[in-house]
Amino acid sequence: AVRALTIAQNYDLLKNYRKPPNSYVFSKQYLGGCNRSFWHVWLTEHPWMVYSEQVDGAFCIACAIFSAHPTRGQLVTKPFRVWNKKSEKVQEHEKCLYHQSVLEQADRLHQTVEH
């Protein structure tokens, strides 16, 4: 059974998740007619995005921690790996109400712990 994380554990996950070094070479997949991979710059473009080297996939760190719905799918409970669909999937995810809600929740956690 999965137990709930403490406030300190949630904060630690949000602030200190492991980021691949700039020299990291992401694995390639043949998608949409060519080899594609995760791009390091996406972590800067989307501050909520994290990359897991273990599963070669991207997640929304806030949604993965705070989402109350275990069936949210890619970026939340399952890694996103379809790199040629990144733009549309990210835009779709950023418009979701649950994503916006958990970002606010993460921001409140930061304010609570840091102030």
N, CA, C and O atoms as a GROMACS GRO file, in nm:
protein
  460
    1ALA      N    1   0.084  -0.118   0.000
    1ALA     CA    2   0.000   0.000   0.000
    1ALA      C    3   0.089   0.124   0.000
    1ALA      O    4   0.193   0.128   0.065
    2VAL      N    5   0.046   0.225  -0.072
    2VAL     CA    6   0.118   0.351  -0.079
    2VAL      C    7   0.070   0.439   0.036
    2VAL      O    8  -0.050   0.458   0.056
    3ARG      N    9   0.164   0.493   0.109
    3ARG     CA   10   0.126   0.580   0.219
    3ARG      C   11   0.141   0.726   0.175
    3ARG      O   12   0.217   0.757   0.084
    4ALA      N   13   0.066   0.811   0.240
    4ALA     CA   14   0.074   0.953   0.208
    4ALA      C   15   0.209   1.009   0.250
    4ALA      O   16   0.264   0.970   0.354
    5LEU      N   17   0.261   1.099   0.171
    5LEU     CA   18   0.387   1.163   0.204
    5LEU      C   19   0.363   1.280   0.299
    5LEU      O   20   0.256   1.341   0.299
    6THR      N   21   0.463   1.309   0.379
    6THR     CA   22   0.455   1.423   0.468
    6THR      C   23   0.474   1.552   0.388
    6THR      O   24   0.516   1.548   0.272
    7ILE      N   25   0.443   1.664   0.449
    7ILE     CA   26   0.464   1.793   0.385
    7ILE      C   27   0.612   1.809   0.350
    7ILE      O   28   0.646   1.857   0.242
    8ALA      N   29   0.699   1.770   0.442
    8ALA     CA   30   0.844   1.782   0.418
    8ALA      C   31   0.887   1.695   0.300
    8ALA      O   32   0.970   1.737   0.219
    9GLN      N   33   0.833   1.574   0.290
    9GLN     CA   34   0.868   1.486   0.178
    9GLN      C   35   0.819   1.542   0.045
    9GLN      O   36   0.892   1.539  -0.054
   10ASN      N   37   0.697   1.594   0.042
   10ASN     CA   38   0.645   1.657  -0.080
   10ASN      C   39   0.732   1.775  -0.122
   10ASN      O   40   0.766   1.789  -0.239
   11TYR      N   41   0.766   1.858  -0.025
   11TYR     CA   42   0.850   1.974  -0.054
   11TYR      C   43   0.986   1.930  -0.109
   11TYR      O   44   1.036   1.986  -0.206
   12ASP      N   45   1.044   1.829  -0.045
   12ASP     CA   46   1.174   1.779  -0.090
   12ASP      C   47   1.166   1.726  -0.233
   12ASP      O   48   1.256   1.751  -0.313
   13LEU      N   49   1.061   1.654  -0.266
   13LEU     CA   50   1.045   1.604  -0.403
   13LEU      C   51   1.032   1.718  -0.503
   13LEU      O   52   1.090   1.714  -0.612
   14LEU      N   53   0.956   1.820  -0.466
   14LEU     CA   54   0.938   1.934  -0.558
   14LEU      C   55   1.066   2.013  -0.579
   14LEU      O   56   1.093   2.060  -0.690
   15LYS      N   57   1.145   2.026  -0.476
   15LYS     CA   58   1.265   2.110  -0.485
   15LYS      C   59   1.391   2.036  -0.526
   15LYS      O   60   1.481   2.095  -0.586
   16ASN      N   61   1.400   1.908  -0.496
   16ASN     CA   62   1.528   1.838  -0.508
   16ASN      C   63   1.525   1.714  -0.597
   16ASN      O   64   1.609   1.625  -0.581
   17TYR      N   65   1.430   1.708  -0.688
   17TYR     CA   66   1.429   1.591  -0.777
   17TYR      C   67   1.556   1.593  -0.862
   17TYR      O   68   1.613   1.698  -0.890
   18ARG      N   69   1.598   1.475  -0.902
   18ARG     CA   70   1.722   1.462  -0.978
   18ARG      C   71   1.701   1.508  -1.122
   18ARG      O   72   1.608   1.464  -1.190
   19LYS      N   73   1.788   1.597  -1.167
   19LYS     CA   74   1.784   1.645  -1.306
   19LYS      C   75   1.901   1.584  -1.381
   19LYS      O   76   2.012   1.580  -1.330
   20PRO      N   77   1.877   1.536  -1.503
   20PRO     CA   78   1.990   1.482  -1.581
   20PRO      C   79   2.092   1.594  -1.606
   20PRO      O   80   2.053   1.708  -1.632
   21PRO      N   81   2.220   1.562  -1.598
   21PRO     CA   82   2.321   1.665  -1.628
   21PRO      C   83   2.311   1.710  -1.773
   21PRO      O   84   2.258   1.637  -1.858
   22ASN      N   85   2.360   1.829  -1.801
   22ASN     CA   86   2.354   1.882  -1.938
   22ASN      C   87   2.422   1.790  -2.039
   22ASN      O   88   2.389   1.792  -2.157
   23SER      N   89   2.516   1.711  -1.993
   23SER     CA   90   2.589   1.620  -2.082
   23SER      C   91   2.514   1.488  -2.106
   23SER      O   92   2.558   1.405  -2.186
   24TYR      N   93   2.403   1.469  -2.038
   24TYR     CA   94   2.329   1.342  -2.050
   24TYR      C   95   2.279   1.323  -2.193
   24TYR      O   96   2.226   1.416  -2.254
   25VAL      N   97   2.297   1.203  -2.246
   25VAL     CA   98   2.251   1.170  -2.381
   25VAL      C   99   2.121   1.090  -2.368
   25VAL      O  100   2.122   0.976  -2.322
   26PHE      N  101   2.012   1.150  -2.409
   26PHE     CA  102   1.882   1.086  -2.400
   26PHE      C  103   1.870   0.977  -2.507
   26PHE      O  104   1.918   0.994  -2.619
   27SER      N  105   1.807   0.866  -2.470
   27SER     CA  106   1.792   0.758  -2.566
   27SER      C  107   1.697   0.801  -2.678
   27SER      O  108   1.609   0.884  -2.658
   28LYS      N  109   1.716   0.743  -2.794
   28LYS     CA  110   1.636   0.778  -2.912
   28LYS      C  111   1.534   0.669  -2.941
   28LYS      O  112   1.556   0.550  -2.915
   29GLN      N  113   1.421   0.712  -2.996
   29GLN     CA  114   1.315   0.622  -3.042
   29GLN      C  115   1.282   0.660  -3.186
   29GLN      O  116   1.289   0.777  -3.223
   30TYR      N  117   1.248   0.562  -3.265
   30TYR     CA  118   1.205   0.590  -3.402
   30TYR      C  119   1.056   0.620  -3.398
   30TYR      O  120   0.974   0.531  -3.378
   31LEU      N  121   1.021   0.749  -3.418
   31LEU     CA  122   0.882   0.795  -3.412
   31LEU      C  123   0.856   0.890  -3.526
   31LEU      O  124   0.938   0.976  -3.556
   32GLY      N  125   0.743   0.876  -3.591
   32GLY     CA  126   0.704   0.970  -3.696
   32GLY      C  127   0.806   0.979  -3.808
   32GLY      O  128   0.824   1.086  -3.867
   33GLY      N  129   0.873   0.869  -3.838
   33GLY     CA  130   0.965   0.866  -3.950
   33GLY      C  131   1.108   0.906  -3.922
   33GLY      O  132   1.188   0.913  -4.015
   34CYS      N  133   1.142   0.934  -3.796
   34CYS     CA  134   1.282   0.966  -3.765
   34CYS      C  135   1.312   0.938  -3.618
   34CYS      O  136   1.222   0.915  -3.538
   35ASN      N  137   1.440   0.940  -3.584
   35ASN     CA  138   1.481   0.920  -3.445
   35ASN      C  139   1.453   1.045  -3.365
   35ASN      O  140   1.487   1.156  -3.406
   36ARG      N  141   1.390   1.026  -3.250
   36ARG     CA  142   1.355   1.139  -3.164
   36ARG      C  143   1.392   1.105  -3.020
   36ARG      O  144   1.404   0.989  -2.982
   37SER      N  145   1.412   1.211  -2.942
   37SER     CA  146   1.443   1.191  -2.801
   37SER      C  147   1.395   1.311  -2.720
   37SER      O  148   1.355   1.414  -2.776
   38PHE      N  149   1.399   1.297  -2.590
   38PHE     CA  150   1.370   1.406  -2.498
   38PHE      C  151   1.478   1.513  -2.518
   38PHE      O  152   1.592   1.480  -2.548
   39TRP      N  153   1.442   1.638  -2.501
   39TRP     CA  154   1.538   1.749  -2.511
   39TRP      C  155   1.555   1.813  -2.375
   39TRP      O  156   1.457   1.839  -2.305
   40HIS      N  157   1.678   1.838  -2.337
   40HIS     CA  158   1.707   1.898  -2.206
   40HIS      C  159   1.639   2.034  -2.189
   40HIS      O  160   1.597   2.067  -2.079
   41VAL      N  161   1.628   2.111  -2.294
   41VAL     CA  162   1.569   2.245  -2.288
   41VAL      C  163   1.422   2.241  -2.243
   41VAL      O  164   1.371   2.340  -2.190
   42TRP      N  165   1.355   2.128  -2.263
   42TRP     CA  166   1.215   2.118  -2.220
   42TRP      C  167   1.202   2.135  -2.069
   42TRP      O  168   1.098   2.180  -2.021
   43LEU      N  169   1.304   2.099  -1.994
   43LEU     CA  170   1.300   2.115  -1.848
   43LEU      C  171   1.300   2.262  -1.808
   43LEU      O  172   1.247   2.299  -1.704
   44THR      N  173   1.359   2.345  -1.892
   44THR     CA  174   1.359   2.489  -1.868
   44THR      C  175   1.230   2.552  -1.919
   44THR      O  176   1.172   2.637  -1.853
   45GLU      N  177   1.186   2.509  -2.036
   45GLU     CA  178   1.062   2.562  -2.094
   45GLU      C  179   0.939   2.531  -2.009
   45GLU      O  180   0.845   2.610  -2.005
   46HIS      N  181   0.941   2.417  -1.943
   46HIS     CA  182   0.827   2.372  -1.862
   46HIS      C  183   0.878   2.336  -1.722
   46HIS      O  184   0.915   2.222  -1.697
   47PRO      N  185   0.881   2.434  -1.632
   47PRO     CA  186   0.940   2.412  -1.499
   47PRO      C  187   0.876   2.298  -1.420
   47PRO      O  188   0.937   2.246  -1.327
   48TRP      N  189   0.757   2.261  -1.455
   48TRP     CA  190   0.688   2.151  -1.386
   48TRP      C  191   0.732   2.013  -1.438
   48TRP      O  192   0.701   1.911  -1.376
   49MET      N  193   0.802   2.010  -1.549
   49MET     CA  194   0.840   1.884  -1.613
   49MET      C  195   0.967   1.826  -1.552
   49MET      O  196   1.064   1.898  -1.526
   50VAL      N  197   0.965   1.695  -1.530
   50VAL     CA  198   1.083   1.622  -1.485
   50VAL      C  199   1.103   1.505  -1.580
   50VAL      O  200   1.010   1.458  -1.646
   51TYR      N  201   1.227   1.459  -1.585
   51TYR     CA  202   1.261   1.346  -1.672
   51TYR      C  203   1.313   1.232  -1.587
   51TYR      O  204   1.400   1.252  -1.501
   52SER      N  205   1.262   1.112  -1.610
   52SER     CA  206   1.310   0.993  -1.541
   52SER      C  207   1.400   0.914  -1.635
   52SER      O  208   1.357   0.866  -1.740
   53GLU      N  209   1.524   0.901  -1.596
   53GLU     CA  210   1.619   0.820  -1.674
   53GLU      C  211   1.580   0.673  -1.668
   53GLU      O  212   1.603   0.599  -1.765
   54GLN      N  213   1.522   0.629  -1.557
   54GLN     CA  214   1.487   0.488  -1.539
   54GLN      C  215   1.382   0.441  -1.641
   54GLN      O  216   1.388   0.328  -1.689
   55VAL      N  217   1.287   0.527  -1.672
   55VAL     CA  218   1.180   0.487  -1.765
   55VAL      C  219   1.186   0.564  -1.897
   55VAL      O  220   1.099   0.548  -1.983
   56ASP      N  221   1.290   0.649  -1.914
   56ASP     CA  222   1.304   0.731  -2.034
   56ASP      C  223   1.172   0.800  -2.065
   56ASP      O  224   1.116   0.786  -2.174
   57GLY      N  225   1.123   0.876  -1.967
   57GLY     CA  226   0.997   0.944  -1.985
   57GLY      C  227   0.986   1.069  -1.900
   57GLY      O  228   1.059   1.088  -1.803
   58ALA      N  229   0.891   1.154  -1.940
   58ALA     CA  230   0.867   1.280  -1.871
   58ALA      C  231   0.742   1.271  -1.784
   58ALA      O  232   0.647   1.198  -1.815
   59PHE      N  233   0.745   1.346  -1.675
   59PHE     CA  234   0.632   1.355  -1.584
   59PHE      C  235   0.611   1.501  -1.544
   59PHE      O  236   0.703   1.582  -1.554
   60CYS      N  237   0.491   1.532  -1.500
   60CYS     CA  238   0.463   1.659  -1.434
   60CYS      C  239   0.483   1.631  -1.285
   60CYS      O  240   0.405   1.558  -1.224
   61ILE      N  241   0.587   1.689  -1.227
   61ILE     CA  242   0.620   1.658  -1.088
   61ILE      C  243   0.507   1.696  -0.993
   61ILE      O  244   0.477   1.622  -0.900
   62ALA      N  245   0.443   1.810  -1.016
   62ALA     CA  246   0.334   1.852  -0.927
   62ALA      C  247   0.214   1.758  -0.937
   62ALA      O  248   0.156   1.720  -0.836
   63CYS      N  249   0.178   1.721  -1.059
   63CYS     CA  250   0.064   1.630  -1.077
   63CYS      C  251   0.096   1.491  -1.022
   63CYS      O  252   0.010   1.427  -0.962
   64ALA      N  253   0.219   1.445  -1.041
   64ALA     CA  254   0.258   1.314  -0.990
   64ALA      C  255   0.250   1.310  -0.838
   64ALA      O  256   0.216   1.207  -0.780
   65ILE      N  257   0.282   1.421  -0.773
   65ILE     CA  258   0.279   1.426  -0.627
   65ILE      C  259   0.139   1.450  -0.572
   65ILE      O  260   0.095   1.383  -0.479
   66PHE      N  261   0.067   1.546  -0.630
   66PHE     CA  262  -0.057   1.594  -0.570
   66PHE      C  263  -0.186   1.544  -0.633
   66PHE      O  264  -0.292   1.556  -0.572
   67SER      N  265  -0.181   1.489  -0.753
   67SER     CA  266  -0.306   1.449  -0.819
   67SER      C  267  -0.377   1.341  -0.738
   67SER      O  268  -0.316   1.241  -0.698
   68ALA      N  269  -0.504   1.363  -0.714
   68ALA     CA  270  -0.584   1.268  -0.637
   68ALA      C  271  -0.643   1.158  -0.726
   68ALA      O  272  -0.711   1.069  -0.676
   69HIS      N  273  -0.617   1.164  -0.855
   69HIS     CA  274  -0.674   1.069  -0.949
   69HIS      C  275  -0.565   0.980  -1.008
   69HIS      O  276  -0.486   1.025  -1.090
   70PRO      N  277  -0.560   0.854  -0.966
   70PRO     CA  278  -0.454   0.766  -1.012
   70PRO      C  279  -0.467   0.723  -1.159
   70PRO      O  280  -0.382   0.650  -1.209
   71THR      N  281  -0.570   0.768  -1.227
   71THR     CA  282  -0.590   0.727  -1.366
   71THR      C  283  -0.562   0.841  -1.464
   71THR      O  284  -0.607   0.835  -1.578
   72ARG      N  285  -0.490   0.942  -1.423
   72ARG     CA  286  -0.466   1.058  -1.509
   72ARG      C  287  -0.380   1.025  -1.632
   72ARG      O  288  -0.389   1.094  -1.733
   73GLY      N  289  -0.299   0.921  -1.625
   73GLY     CA  290  -0.224   0.879  -1.743
   73GLY      C  291  -0.092   0.949  -1.763
   73GLY      O  292  -0.022   0.984  -1.667
   74GLN      N  293  -0.057   0.969  -1.891
   74GLN     CA  294   0.074   1.024  -1.926
   74GLN      C  295   0.099   1.158  -1.858
   74GLN      O  296   0.010   1.242  -1.846
   75LEU      N  297   0.222   1.174  -1.816
   75LEU     CA  298   0.273   1.290  -1.743
   75LEU      C  299   0.236   1.288  -1.595
   75LEU      O  300   0.293   1.365  -1.516
   76VAL      N  301   0.142   1.202  -1.555
   76VAL     CA  302   0.101   1.199  -1.414
   76VAL      C  303   0.138   1.065  -1.352
   76VAL      O  304   0.224   1.059  -1.264
   77THR      N  305   0.074   0.959  -1.396
   77THR     CA  306   0.102   0.826  -1.341
   77THR      C  307   0.181   0.739  -1.437
   77THR      O  308   0.232   0.634  -1.397
   78LYS      N  309   0.192   0.780  -1.560
   78LYS     CA  310   0.268   0.706  -1.661
   78LYS      C  311   0.363   0.803  -1.731
   78LYS      O  312   0.330   0.920  -1.749
   79PRO      N  313   0.480   0.754  -1.769
   79PRO     CA  314   0.574   0.844  -1.837
   79PRO      C  315   0.525   0.883  -1.976
   79PRO      O  316   0.466   0.802  -2.048
   80PHE      N  317   0.550   1.008  -2.012
   80PHE     CA  318   0.524   1.052  -2.148
   80PHE      C  319   0.651   1.026  -2.228
   80PHE      O  320   0.760   1.068  -2.190
   81ARG      N  321   0.636   0.955  -2.341
   81ARG     CA  322   0.752   0.916  -2.421
   81ARG      C  323   0.732   0.939  -2.571
   81ARG      O  324   0.822   0.907  -2.649
   82VAL      N  325   0.622   0.990  -2.611
   82VAL     CA  326   0.594   1.008  -2.754
   82VAL      C  327   0.646   1.146  -2.795
   82VAL      O  328   0.569   1.241  -2.809
   83TRP      N  329   0.777   1.155  -2.812
   83TRP     CA  330   0.844   1.284  -2.829
   83TRP      C  331   0.793   1.365  -2.947
   83TRP      O  332   0.795   1.488  -2.942
   84ASN      N  333   0.748   1.300  -3.053
   84ASN     CA  334   0.698   1.374  -3.168
   84ASN      C  335   0.561   1.437  -3.140
   84ASN      O  336   0.513   1.515  -3.222
   85LYS      N  337   0.498   1.405  -3.029
   85LYS     CA  338   0.369   1.464  -2.990
   85LYS      C  339   0.383   1.554  -2.868
   85LYS      O  340   0.283   1.590  -2.805
   86LYS      N  341   0.507   1.590  -2.834
   86LYS     CA  342   0.533   1.667  -2.713
   86LYS      C  343   0.456   1.798  -2.708
   86LYS      O  344   0.393   1.828  -2.606
   87SER      N  345   0.460   1.877  -2.814
   87SER     CA  346   0.396   2.009  -2.811
   87SER      C  347   0.247   1.998  -2.782
   87SER      O  348   0.196   2.070  -2.695
   88GLU      N  349   0.177   1.911  -2.853
   88GLU     CA  350   0.033   1.901  -2.831
   88GLU      C  351  -0.001   1.841  -2.695
   88GLU      O  352  -0.098   1.884  -2.632
   89LYS      N  353   0.077   1.742  -2.649
   89LYS     CA  354   0.049   1.681  -2.519
   89LYS      C  355   0.074   1.780  -2.406
   89LYS      O  356  -0.004   1.786  -2.311
   90VAL      N  357   0.181   1.858  -2.416
   90VAL     CA  358   0.212   1.957  -2.313
   90VAL      C  359   0.105   2.066  -2.310
   90VAL      O  360   0.060   2.106  -2.203
   91GLN      N  361   0.065   2.114  -2.427
   91GLN     CA  362  -0.041   2.218  -2.432
   91GLN      C  363  -0.170   2.165  -2.371
   91GLN      O  364  -0.236   2.235  -2.294
   92GLU      N  365  -0.205   2.043  -2.404
   92GLU     CA  366  -0.326   1.980  -2.349
   92GLU      C  367  -0.315   1.968  -2.197
   92GLU      O  368  -0.410   1.998  -2.125
   93HIS      N  369  -0.201   1.924  -2.150
   93HIS     CA  370  -0.181   1.906  -2.005
   93HIS      C  371  -0.188   2.040  -1.932
   93HIS      O  372  -0.251   2.050  -1.826
   94GLU      N  373  -0.124   2.143  -1.986
   94GLU     CA  374  -0.122   2.273  -1.919
   94GLU      C  375  -0.260   2.337  -1.910
   94GLU      O  376  -0.283   2.421  -1.824
   95LYS      N  377  -0.352   2.298  -1.997
   95LYS     CA  378  -0.488   2.353  -1.994
   95LYS      C  379  -0.579   2.279  -1.896
   95LYS      O  380  -0.686   2.330  -1.862
   96CYS      N  381  -0.539   2.161  -1.850
   96CYS     CA  382  -0.623   2.081  -1.761
   96CYS      C  383  -0.642   2.151  -1.626
   96CYS      O  384  -0.547   2.206  -1.570
   97LEU      N  385  -0.763   2.149  -1.577
   97LEU     CA  386  -0.791   2.212  -1.448
   97LEU      C  387  -0.715   2.146  -1.335
   97LEU      O  388  -0.667   2.214  -1.244
   98TYR      N  389  -0.703   2.013  -1.339
   98TYR     CA  390  -0.630   1.947  -1.230
   98TYR      C  391  -0.484   1.989  -1.228
   98TYR      O  392  -0.426   2.002  -1.120
   99HIS      N  393  -0.424   2.012  -1.346
   99HIS     CA  394  -0.285   2.058  -1.351
   99HIS      C  395  -0.273   2.198  -1.290
   99HIS      O  396  -0.185   2.222  -1.208
  100GLN      N  397  -0.360   2.286  -1.329
  100GLN     CA  398  -0.358   2.423  -1.275
  100GLN      C  399  -0.380   2.422  -1.124
  100GLN      O  400  -0.317   2.498  -1.050
  101SER      N  401  -0.469   2.334  -1.078
  101SER     CA  402  -0.498   2.324  -0.935
  101SER      C  403  -0.376   2.273  -0.856
  101SER      O  404  -0.346   2.326  -0.749
  102VAL      N  405  -0.308   2.171  -0.907
  102VAL     CA  406  -0.194   2.118  -0.832
  102VAL      C  407  -0.074   2.213  -0.838
  102VAL      O  408   0.007   2.214  -0.746
  103LEU      N  409  -0.062   2.292  -0.944
  103LEU     CA  410   0.045   2.393  -0.946
  103LEU      C  411   0.022   2.496  -0.836
  103LEU      O  412   0.117   2.541  -0.771
  104GLU      N  413  -0.104   2.534  -0.815
  104GLU     CA  414  -0.138   2.625  -0.706
  104GLU      C  415  -0.108   2.560  -0.570
  104GLU      O  416  -0.058   2.625  -0.479
  105GLN      N  417  -0.138   2.433  -0.560
  105GLN     CA  418  -0.111   2.358  -0.437
  105GLN      C  419   0.040   2.353  -0.411
  105GLN      O  420   0.084   2.370  -0.297
  106ALA      N  421   0.118   2.329  -0.514
  106ALA     CA  422   0.264   2.325  -0.501
  106ALA      C  423   0.318   2.462  -0.461
  106ALA      O  424   0.409   2.471  -0.378
  107ASP      N  425   0.261   2.567  -0.519
  107ASP     CA  426   0.304   2.703  -0.485
  107ASP      C  427   0.273   2.735  -0.338
  107ASP      O  428   0.355   2.795  -0.269
  108ARG      N  429   0.154   2.694  -0.291
  108ARG     CA  430   0.119   2.715  -0.150
  108ARG      C  431   0.215   2.639  -0.058
  108ARG      O  432   0.254   2.689   0.047
  109LEU      N  433   0.253   2.518  -0.100
  109LEU     CA  434   0.348   2.441  -0.020
  109LEU      C  435   0.482   2.514  -0.012
  109LEU      O  436   0.540   2.524   0.096
  110HIS      N  437   0.531   2.563  -0.125
  110HIS     CA  438   0.657   2.641  -0.125
  110HIS      C  439   0.646   2.759  -0.028
  110HIS      O  440   0.735   2.782   0.053
  111GLN      N  441   0.536   2.834  -0.038
  111GLN     CA  442   0.520   2.952   0.047
  111GLN      C  443   0.514   2.914   0.195
  111GLN      O  444   0.571   2.984   0.279
  112THR      N  445   0.446   2.805   0.226
  112THR     CA  446   0.434   2.760   0.364
  112THR      C  447   0.569   2.721   0.422
  112THR      O  448   0.602   2.761   0.534
  113VAL      N  449   0.646   2.644   0.347
  113VAL     CA  450   0.772   2.593   0.398
  113VAL      C  451   0.880   2.700   0.399
  113VAL      O  452   0.961   2.706   0.491
  114GLU      N  453   0.882   2.785   0.296
  114GLU     CA  454   0.991   2.882   0.281
  114GLU      C  455   0.969   3.012   0.357
  114GLU      O  456   1.063   3.090   0.372
  115HIS      N  457   0.850   3.037   0.405
  115HIS     CA  458   0.826   3.165   0.475
  115HIS      C  459   0.783   3.146   0.617
  115HIS      O  460   0.759   3.244   0.688
   0.00000   0.00000   0.00000
